[in-house]
Amino acid sequence: MTLIFNGEQLAKRKALKLKAKVLAYQAKEIQPKIAAVFFKEDQASALYTTLKKQSAEALGIAYQAKAFSFADSVKVIQNYLDDLNQDPSITGIIIQKPWTKKWLEAVPGGDFASWWFGLVSHIATKESHGVNKDVDGLAPATLAAIKAGTWMEQGMVLPATARAVLSILKDYREQVDHDFSYLTEKILIIGQSDLLGKPLYWHIKKLMEKGASIPATFGEACQIALDEAQNSNKKCEVKLVGKQGLEDIIEQRKSLKDFRVIISATGKKNLLHGDLLAPHSILIDVGEPQGDIDLPSCLNRADFITPVPGGVGPMTVVSLMANALDLLKGVV
Ligand SMILES: NC(=O)c1ccc[n+]([C@@H]2O[C@H](COP(=O)([O-])OP(=O)(O)OC[C@H]3O[C@@H](n4cnc5c(N)ncnc54)[C@H](OP(=O)(O)O)[C@@H]3O)[C@@H](O)[C@H]2O)c1
């Protein structure tokens, strides 16, 4: 039987715990406040901003959002970010990343990567401003620290989507299969963006390399059972691929059955069909607005699957809130 994950339910359970933490901070006269920047041409970016604002306010986290246009100069947005960086009431800043496709429709022939770097590198980090406001873990300094495996000791947070995936796997282990540990599994991550694929790959690879030596105390995303890693006979592996890499694996191995855990974040509807996947697989579908995984063909084949919608999405929202509270650890 395939267990279909309920992201709304787990997000609600997490939110209850976060609410208690917000109250504890407020009792100490510390008010978490997120400032969001989004782009009005990208409807998804505006929708996610609304959902995050609602979720934050329900928890007692203040959330202000400002819309920009793709036509606005980078300088204008950077000036706004500078104001947020200097404002002591703002404890976290998120730039809601628009779809590359949408941006290119508005800026034909433009260099999306440079434009994005110009913005996200302007968010305050400890190094640049003495305080870390990078609540979505996407600033270049944060990504570099995740790659180096030093983000925890530097008081940084993982990108919310990566944290959401780790929380889902942790919950699967706690609720369903206590023997599951990705330190004993072969894992394939499809989609190599900064939002999910790369940071998740770097983090899991470090966990696999270092085993139990990773501290499990900073942030829920890191409270992962590491103990079996030392004694396991199974060989663990994590692989990160994009379009070409996926095609190569399928051509060479004829399927993806070598991998028990597949995390897919491409946005390509029904990219993965049940026939390609191993029995008893664990499937995390990050694709939006439609899933990457053809759910009906995986039923009664996979052990676990996250649906779209209602899977990773709600967990990403609550993970951003958890990140906002983790950043406060640096100020108390
Ligand atoms: N649920 C959530 O909370 C959440 C959060 C963030 C994003 N998302 C969703 O995740 C998806 C990806 O977003 P993103 O920002 O990471 O996109 P992105 O930056 O455009 O990256 C897409 C990635 O998918 C890969 N890809 C595209 N087509 C592929 C194919 N046919 N086979 C294998 N790989 C393929 C690309 O490979 P190459 O590197 O080879 O180009 C690239 O690495 C979108 O659907 C987005 O909506 C969901």
The ligand as an SDF file (V2000), in Angstrom:
LIG
                    3D

 48 52  0  0  0  0  0  0  0  0999 V2000
    6.4940   22.9710   -3.6400 N   0  0  0  0  0  0  0  0  0  0  0  0
    7.2750   24.0100   -3.3400 C   0  0  0  0  0  0  0  0  0  0  0  0
    7.2690   24.5070   -2.2310 O   0  0  0  0  0  0  0  0  0  0  0  0
    8.2020   24.5460   -4.3810 C   0  0  0  0  0  0  0  0  0  0  0  0
    9.1890   25.4740   -4.0520 C   0  0  0  0  0  0  0  0  0  0  0  0
   10.0630   25.8980   -5.0410 C   0  0  0  0  0  0  0  0  0  0  0  0
    9.9180   25.4130   -6.3360 C   0  0  0  0  0  0  0  0  0  0  0  0
    8.9170   24.5410   -6.6240 N   0  0  0  0  0  0  0  0  0  0  0  0
    8.7110   23.9790   -7.9780 C   0  0  0  0  0  0  0  0  0  0  0  0
    9.8480   23.2080   -8.3090 O   0  0  0  0  0  0  0  0  0  0  0  0
    9.9970   23.2130   -9.7230 C   0  0  0  0  0  0  0  0  0  0  0  0
   11.4080   23.6500  -10.0810 C   0  0  0  0  0  0  0  0  0  0  0  0
   11.5760   24.9890   -9.6690 O   0  0  0  0  0  0  0  0  0  0  0  0
   13.0110   25.6930   -9.7650 P   0  0  0  0  0  0  0  0  0  0  0  0
   12.8670   27.0800   -9.3570 O   0  0  0  0  0  0  0  0  0  0  0  0
   13.9710   24.7980   -9.0650 O   0  0  0  0  0  0  0  0  0  0  0  0
   13.2250   25.6210  -11.3660 O   0  0  0  0  0  0  0  0  0  0  0  0
   14.5070   25.8980  -12.2480 P   0  0  0  0  0  0  0  0  0  0  0  0
   15.4740   26.7680  -11.5560 O   0  0  0  0  0  0  0  0  0  0  0  0
   13.9530   26.2790  -13.5660 O   0  0  0  0  0  0  0  0  0  0  0  0
   15.1950   24.4490  -12.3610 O   0  0  0  0  0  0  0  0  0  0  0  0
   14.5520   23.3980  -12.9880 C   0  0  0  0  0  0  0  0  0  0  0  0
   15.4550   22.2000  -12.9230 C   0  0  0  0  0  0  0  0  0  0  0  0
   14.7180   21.1250  -13.4840 O   0  0  0  0  0  0  0  0  0  0  0  0
   15.5190   20.4620  -14.4380 C   0  0  0  0  0  0  0  0  0  0  0  0
   14.7050   19.9240  -15.5040 N   0  0  0  0  0  0  0  0  0  0  0  0
   13.8990   20.5770  -16.3550 C   0  0  0  0  0  0  0  0  0  0  0  0
   13.3470   19.7050  -17.2100 N   0  0  0  0  0  0  0  0  0  0  0  0
   13.8200   18.4800  -16.9020 C   0  0  0  0  0  0  0  0  0  0  0  0
   13.6240   17.1850  -17.4320 C   0  0  0  0  0  0  0  0  0  0  0  0
   12.8280   16.9730  -18.4750 N   0  0  0  0  0  0  0  0  0  0  0  0
   14.2920   16.1650  -16.8520 N   0  0  0  0  0  0  0  0  0  0  0  0
   15.1040   16.3600  -15.7900 C   0  0  0  0  0  0  0  0  0  0  0  0
   15.3370   17.5720  -15.2540 N   0  0  0  0  0  0  0  0  0  0  0  0
   14.6990   18.6230  -15.8080 C   0  0  0  0  0  0  0  0  0  0  0  0
   16.4750   21.5030  -14.9690 C   0  0  0  0  0  0  0  0  0  0  0  0
   17.5880   20.8090  -15.4820 O   0  0  0  0  0  0  0  0  0  0  0  0
   18.9030   21.5370  -16.1220 P   0  0  0  0  0  0  0  0  0  0  0  0
   19.7110   21.9250  -14.9250 O   0  0  0  0  0  0  0  0  0  0  0  0
   19.5150   20.4710  -16.9410 O   0  0  0  0  0  0  0  0  0  0  0  0
   18.3810   22.6980  -16.8950 O   0  0  0  0  0  0  0  0  0  0  0  0
   16.7470   22.3370  -13.7150 C   0  0  0  0  0  0  0  0  0  0  0  0
   17.8250   21.8050  -12.9820 O   0  0  0  0  0  0  0  0  0  0  0  0
    8.9110   24.1470  -10.2720 C   0  0  0  0  0  0  0  0  0  0  0  0
    7.8140   23.3690  -10.6560 O   0  0  0  0  0  0  0  0  0  0  0  0
    8.5690   25.0040   -9.0520 C   0  0  0  0  0  0  0  0  0  0  0  0
    7.2620   25.4920   -9.1060 O   0  0  0  0  0  0  0  0  0  0  0  0
    8.0660   24.1020   -5.6700 C   0  0  0  0  0  0  0  0  0  0  0  0
  1  2  1  0
  2  3  2  0
  2  4  1  0
  4  5  1  0
  4 48  2  0
  5  6  2  0
  6  7  1  0
  7  8  2  0
  8  9  1  0
  8 48  1  0
  9 10  1  0
  9 46  1  0
 10 11  1  0
 11 12  1  0
 11 44  1  0
 12 13  1  0
 13 14  1  0
 14 15  2  0
 14 16  1  0
 14 17  1  0
 17 18  1  0
 18 19  2  0
 18 20  1  0
 18 21  1  0
 21 22  1  0
 22 23  1  0
 23 24  1  0
 23 42  1  0
 24 25  1  0
 25 26  1  0
 25 36  1  0
 26 27  1  0
 26 35  1  0
 27 28  2  0
 28 29  1  0
 29 30  1  0
 29 35  2  0
 30 31  1  0
 30 32  2  0
 32 33  1  0
 33 34  2  0
 34 35  1  0
 36 37  1  0
 36 42  1  0
 37 38  1  0
 38 39  2  0
 38 40  1  0
 38 41  1  0
 42 43  1  0
 44 45  1  0
 44 46  1  0
 46 47  1  0
M  CHG  2   8   1  16  -1
M  END
$$$$
